[in-house]
């Protein structure tokens, strides 16, 4: 923030204080010269009021200072703050995460679900100008966070995401797409995007291709991500003693379905076999969905002349009162 004067030439008015002072003394001298033979009462008054003679300069001083303050006020002191207005085309994104039991597999660290949360959170923080929401699904799909630009609440809800929030024994990909579209159907953004991340096959709920047709009608692009290493993956299980042991389970992702969903909506299918690959996929989606941003510089002016004006009025008022009420009593 900086300070400046809108009309600095008005400061020249401050020079008129010298003229006011000169006129005051010139007028006083002229009046004294006229009194050639002062009356005795005047001489007596001058003798008794000599100790207060300096008081007659107070109105003059107040008026001079008031003129300087008026000059400053007319020069219009201002504070100037500079910044930028950021305008974006508008992209609404729904991150749709699988939280079925298979997302606990340990081919990612610490597991698929936790790795997906961390990478999704980094993606959210990298896109401050978009509205982003989160849909979770397993046997059923539900909205964890509606479309929002509030990064704080969005990240907090992402951190609270965990396997087991809904029945974790099924994977309802079609229902997940439908829930995401529900968030996007009232969107005013020029671009609507769904990022769907799953590690399994659709085995419950709405047929995925039916939901994909609805996405086509809405103009939403779907990027699909298959999560899981190829072949076998370690999965935590309980033995007969209640201890956690690792079992090797077959990774089964319906890649053909995910490819078809992405193709029909103008999106793209990705396969993430480890944490770094998942991070690279989100980075690629981020590049493909960069919105057009226009930045306009601006300057805000705040007027600061009001205190100077009020101070000038106050000093003039005090000067007039002093001159009309106090000085007349002293003479």
C-alpha distance (Angstrom), angle and dihedral (degrees) to the residues before:
residue distance angle dihedral
X1 . . .
X2 3.81 . .
X3 3.79 134.8 .
X4 3.80 127.0 -134.3
X5 3.81 144.1 155.8
X6 3.80 119.4 -107.7
X7 3.86 93.6 -159.2
X8 3.82 107.0 21.6
X9 3.84 92.9 167.5
X10 3.79 89.5 74.1
X11 3.81 87.6 71.1
X12 3.80 85.5 78.1
X13 3.79 86.3 74.5
X14 3.78 87.1 71.7
X15 3.80 86.8 70.8
X16 3.80 88.1 66.4
X17 3.82 88.4 73.9
X18 3.80 87.0 76.8
X19 3.79 89.8 54.5
X20 3.81 91.3 49.3
X21 3.80 91.7 51.9
X22 3.81 91.9 47.0
X23 3.83 91.9 49.8
X24 3.79 90.2 49.5
X25 3.80 94.5 55.1
X26 3.81 92.6 39.7
X27 3.78 90.7 53.7
X28 3.81 92.5 45.4
X29 3.81 91.3 50.8
X30 3.78 91.6 48.7
X31 3.79 91.6 51.7
X32 3.84 91.9 49.5
X33 3.81 91.7 50.7
X34 3.78 89.5 55.2
X35 3.81 92.4 58.7
X36 3.80 98.7 75.3
X37 3.80 96.0 157.2
X38 3.77 107.8 25.9
X39 3.74 117.5 -155.9
X40 3.77 117.6 -108.2
X41 3.77 90.9 -114.7
X42 3.82 90.6 58.2
X43 3.80 91.6 49.4
X44 3.76 89.6 48.9
X45 3.84 90.6 50.3
X46 3.78 92.9 48.7
X47 3.80 90.1 50.4
X48 3.79 94.2 49.2
X49 3.82 94.9 41.8
X50 3.80 97.7 43.2
X51 3.81 90.5 105.3
X52 3.81 89.7 59.4
X53 3.82 97.5 45.5
X54 3.80 92.6 110.0
X55 3.81 90.6 62.6
X56 3.80 91.1 73.4
X57 3.81 89.3 70.2
X58 3.82 94.1 59.1
X59 3.84 96.3 81.6
X60 3.79 89.2 47.5
X61 3.82 91.6 51.6
X62 3.79 92.9 46.9
X63 3.80 92.1 50.4
X64 3.80 92.1 47.9
X65 3.79 92.3 51.6
X66 3.82 90.3 45.4
X67 3.82 90.4 54.5
X68 3.82 89.9 52.1
X69 3.81 90.6 49.7
X70 3.81 91.4 48.7
X71 3.80 89.6 51.5
X72 3.79 90.4 52.2
X73 3.81 91.4 47.8
X74 3.82 91.7 50.1
X75 3.79 89.2 50.7
X76 3.85 85.3 61.5
X77 3.79 107.0 -136.6
X78 3.81 110.4 -145.6
X79 3.77 139.4 -176.4
X80 3.80 113.8 -136.4
X81 3.79 123.8 -156.4
X82 3.77 120.8 -172.1
X83 3.78 128.6 -155.2
X84 3.77 146.3 132.6
X85 3.79 135.7 -95.4
X86 3.78 111.5 -143.8
X87 3.78 116.4 -154.6
X88 3.78 121.5 -176.9
X89 3.77 134.9 -171.1
X90 3.79 90.4 -120.4
X91 3.80 126.5 -111.6
X92 3.78 122.4 -168.5
X93 3.80 114.5 -160.0
X94 3.79 129.5 -173.0
X95 3.80 115.1 -163.8
X96 3.81 106.7 -152.8
X97 3.82 113.5 -162.5
X98 3.79 129.4 -168.4
X99 3.83 110.9 -133.0
X100 3.80 98.1 174.8
X101 3.82 118.3 135.0
X102 3.80 93.2 -95.7
X103 3.83 89.0 67.5
X104 3.83 86.7 76.0
X105 3.80 90.3 72.9
X106 3.81 112.5 127.1
X107 3.80 100.5 -137.2
X108 3.84 82.8 104.8
X109 3.81 123.7 49.7
X110 2.93 119.6 -77.8
X111 3.81 87.5 -9.9
X112 3.79 138.9 -51.5
X113 3.81 95.4 -90.5
X114 3.81 95.2 50.4
X115 3.81 93.1 44.6
X116 3.81 90.5 50.5
X117 3.82 90.9 51.0
X118 3.80 93.0 51.9
X119 3.80 94.9 47.3
X120 3.81 92.2 44.7
X121 3.82 90.3 50.9
X122 3.81 90.9 52.8
X123 3.81 89.2 49.5
X124 3.80 90.6 52.1
X125 3.80 93.0 50.7
X126 3.81 91.0 50.0
X127 3.83 92.0 58.6
X128 3.83 107.1 55.3
X129 3.82 95.1 159.1
X130 3.82 98.9 56.2
X131 3.77 132.3 83.6
X132 3.78 108.1 -122.2
X133 3.79 131.7 -175.3
X134 3.80 135.4 -178.4
X135 3.81 129.2 -134.3
X136 3.81 121.1 -173.5
X137 3.76 125.6 -161.0
X138 3.78 145.2 177.3
X139 3.81 116.8 136.6
X140 3.80 87.7 -14.0
X141 3.80 132.5 22.9
X142 3.80 126.9 -133.0
X143 3.79 138.9 167.7
X144 3.78 112.6 -101.0
X145 3.81 92.4 -179.9
X146 3.84 128.7 4.7
X147 3.79 120.8 -135.0
X148 3.78 107.9 -63.6
X149 3.78 144.3 153.0
X150 3.81 90.4 -146.4
X151 3.79 98.8 110.1
X152 3.80 93.1 -177.2
X153 3.79 97.0 60.7
X154 3.80 92.2 37.6
X155 3.80 93.0 54.9
X156 3.79 91.5 44.2
X157 3.81 91.2 54.0
X158 3.78 90.4 46.9
X159 3.81 89.6 54.1
X160 3.82 89.4 52.0
X161 3.80 91.3 55.1
X162 3.80 113.4 112.3
X163 3.76 141.7 154.1
X164 3.81 111.5 -89.7
X165 3.81 99.8 41.5
X166 3.82 86.0 117.4
X167 3.80 133.7 13.7
X168 3.79 100.4 -54.6
X169 3.81 101.0 -164.3
X170 3.81 97.9 86.0
X171 3.79 139.9 46.2
X172 3.81 118.3 -136.8
X173 3.79 105.1 -173.4
X174 3.82 94.3 163.3
X175 3.80 92.3 51.0
X176 3.81 89.6 48.3
X177 3.82 91.5 55.2
X178 3.81 90.2 47.3
X179 3.82 91.8 51.3
X180 3.81 90.7 49.8
X181 3.81 90.8 49.3
X182 3.80 88.7 52.2
X183 3.80 87.2 61.8
X184 3.80 92.1 47.6
X185 3.81 100.8 43.5
X186 3.80 92.7 85.5
X187 3.80 93.3 39.0
X188 3.79 117.2 129.0
X189 3.80 92.3 -166.5
X190 3.77 118.0 121.0
X191 3.78 90.1 -132.3
X192 3.81 127.6 43.1
X193 3.79 120.1 -166.5
X194 3.80 135.9 -179.6
X195 3.80 120.5 -165.7
X196 3.80 106.4 -163.2
X197 3.79 118.2 -167.7
X198 3.81 121.1 -173.2
X199 3.79 140.4 149.9
X200 3.79 99.7 -158.7
X201 3.77 150.3 43.0
X202 3.78 128.9 -79.5
X203 3.81 108.6 -100.5
X204 3.79 104.9 152.1
X205 3.77 143.1 40.7
X206 3.79 131.6 5.6
X207 3.84 117.1 11.8
X208 3.82 106.1 -101.0
X209 3.81 95.5 -133.9
X210 3.80 90.8 53.1
X211 3.80 89.2 55.7
X212 3.82 88.6 45.0
X213 3.80 90.4 57.7
X214 3.80 88.5 54.8
X215 3.81 88.8 51.3
X216 3.80 89.5 52.5
X217 3.79 90.7 51.8
X218 3.79 90.9 50.3
X219 3.80 92.7 47.0
X220 3.82 94.1 -120.0
X221 3.80 121.0 151.6
X222 3.78 117.6 -141.7
X223 3.79 122.4 -153.2
X224 3.80 109.5 -165.5
X225 3.81 124.3 -157.9
X226 3.78 124.0 -166.7
X227 3.82 108.7 -153.7
X228 3.79 121.7 -156.4
X229 3.76 143.2 69.7
X230 3.79 119.1 -90.6
X231 3.77 116.4 -96.3
X232 3.80 117.3 -0.2
X233 3.80 129.0 6.3
X234 3.83 132.2 -169.3
X235 3.80 112.5 -107.2
X236 3.84 126.4 -174.2
X237 3.80 115.7 -118.8
X238 3.83 137.6 164.4
X239 3.78 121.6 -109.5
X240 3.82 124.0 -149.5
X241 3.80 89.9 -83.7
X242 3.83 93.8 54.0
X243 3.78 93.9 -107.7
X244 3.82 122.3 139.7
X245 3.78 111.8 -111.9
X246 3.80 131.6 171.8
X247 3.76 120.5 -114.0
X248 3.77 126.1 -171.7
X249 3.81 109.5 -124.5
X250 3.78 131.3 -179.5
X251 3.78 115.8 -101.4
X252 3.78 106.7 -130.4
X253 3.82 117.4 -176.5
X254 3.79 122.9 165.1
X255 3.79 94.4 -132.9
X256 3.80 93.8 167.0
X257 3.80 90.5 58.9
X258 3.80 93.0 46.4
X259 3.80 91.1 49.2
X260 3.79 91.1 50.5
X261 3.80 92.8 49.7
X262 3.81 91.5 51.0
X263 3.80 93.7 44.2
X264 3.81 95.3 50.4
X265 3.81 92.6 52.2
X266 3.80 99.1 41.3
X267 3.80 93.4 -105.5
X268 3.79 130.9 115.6
X269 3.79 138.0 -114.4
X270 3.82 122.1 -128.2
X271 3.79 134.0 -175.6
X272 3.80 118.2 -146.3
X273 3.81 113.6 -163.7
X274 3.80 96.8 170.6
X275 3.81 142.0 9.5
X276 3.80 95.9 -89.5
X277 3.79 92.1 49.7
X278 3.81 89.5 50.9
X279 3.81 90.3 51.1
X280 3.83 90.4 49.1
X281 3.82 90.4 51.3
X282 3.80 93.2 53.6
X283 3.81 89.0 46.8
X284 3.81 90.1 53.2
X285 3.80 92.0 49.1
X286 3.80 88.4 48.6
X287 3.82 90.2 55.9
X288 3.80 93.8 46.2
X289 3.80 92.0 50.2
X290 3.77 100.0 45.5
X291 3.77 108.7 144.5
X292 3.76 125.1 -137.6
X293 3.79 108.1 -101.3
X294 3.77 124.9 -165.9
X295 3.78 118.0 -165.4
X296 3.78 120.1 -159.1
X297 3.77 120.4 -169.8
X298 3.79 116.5 -139.4
X299 3.78 140.4 -177.9
X300 3.78 122.8 -150.0
X301 3.79 119.2 -155.1
X302 3.77 122.4 -155.6
X303 3.82 115.5 -167.3
X304 3.80 114.4 -128.7
X305 3.83 101.3 177.5
X306 3.81 95.9 96.2
X307 3.85 96.6 83.8
X308 3.82 90.8 47.7
X309 3.81 91.2 51.2
X310 3.79 93.4 48.3
X311 3.79 91.2 48.0
X312 3.82 91.0 51.0
X313 3.81 91.8 50.2
X314 3.79 90.7 48.3
X315 3.80 93.1 50.9
X316 3.81 92.6 47.1
X317 3.79 90.6 49.7
X318 3.80 92.3 49.3
X319 3.80 90.4 47.2
X320 3.79 93.0 51.6
X321 3.80 93.0 46.4
X322 3.80 91.5 47.6
X323 3.79 91.5 49.4
X324 3.80 97.4 45.6
X325 3.79 100.6 38.5
X326 3.79 111.4 23.9
X327 3.80 103.7 30.7
X328 3.82 92.8 50.5
X329 3.77 90.0 56.4
X330 3.76 91.7 52.2
X331 3.77 94.0 53.2
